[in-house]
C-alpha cells in the first residue's frame, strides 16, 4: 500500500507573507511604472509607519525566500490547498480503518 507523503499546510504567517509580498510588489511596480509610491502617499514621507511597512514587507520577503529555498532543495513539498488536504485526510482515515478501494490506492498527482 502506498503512503501519501506528508505536505506542509499553509500557516497564517505564510498567507500573511504572500499578501505582504504581493502588496510590496504592486507598490514597486507602481513606483517604477508611474512614479507613484502608494506606501509613502498613505503614511507620509519618512514617517515611522512608512519605515515599519517596508520592514514588515522585507521580513515577509525573507520568509518567502526561505520557503522557496527549502522547496528547491527538496526539504519542503508544496503546500496543500483546502481540497487536497481533505482528500489526504480521507485517504488516511480509510487506511486506518482498513478499507482501501483500488482508486484510492493510486498516488495523487502532484503540482509542478
N, C-alpha and C positions, 0 to 999 in steps of 0.2 A: 504494500500500500504506500503510495507516495505521500510525503508530508508537504504541506504548503509552507514555504519559507516565511518566517515572520517578517513583517514590514513595519516601518515606523508610521505612526499615526501623527498627522499634523497637530502640533500643540498650539495653544493660544499665542505663544510667543512667535511661532513660525508664521502664523497668519498675520499677526501684527507686523512682523518684519517684512513680509511680502507687500503688505499695504503701504508701509512707510517707504520702502524702496520704490514702489510704483509712484508715490507722491513725489519723492525726490527726483525720479527720472523725468516725470512730467514737468517739474519745476526747471530742471536743467534744459529740457527741450524748449520750453517757453523762453528761457533766458537766452539760449543760443539763437533760436529762430526769430523771436520777436523782441529781443532785448527787454523782456518783462520778467521780473523776479517776483513771483507770487508771495513767497515767504516774507521777503523784505517789504512788500506792499502791505501785507497783512499785519506784521508786527512792528514795522518801523526799522529804519536803517541803523544797524549797530546795536540794537536792543538786546537785552539779556534773553528774551524769549526767542528772538531770531537765532541767536547762537545755540540755545537749547534745542531748537528744532533741528538745526544742522547736526548737532552732536548725536541726537537720538536717531536720525536718519543714517548717519555714519555707522552707528553701532548696529543698526538693522542690516546694513550692507555687509558688515563684518560677519554677522551671524549667517547670512546667506552665502557668503564666500566660504565659510567653514563647512556649511551643509553641502555645498557643491563639491568642495574638495573631498569630503568623505564619500560622497556618491561616486566621484570619478575614480577614487582609489578602491572602490568596491566594498567599503566598510558600511555603506548605507544603501538601502534599497529605496526606490521612490516611494513617497508616502501613499497611503491608501485613501481613496475618497470614501464618502459615506456608503455608497452602494457596494464597493469592493469589500469594505470592512464587514458589512452584513453577510456577504457571501462567504467570506472566510470563517466568520463566527458560525454560520450554519453548517459548513463542512466540518468544523471542529466538533460541534455538537453531535453530528452524525457519526463521527469517528469514535466519540466517547460512548455512544450507545451501541456501537457495533453495526449499525445499518449504514451501508455504503453502496448506492446504486452505481452501475458502470459509468454513467455520465458524470457523476460527481468525483470519480477517481481520477479523471483527467486533470492535469495541471492547468490552471487558468492561464490565459495568455498574459504576458507582461507588457507593460507600456515601454516604448523606447526611451 
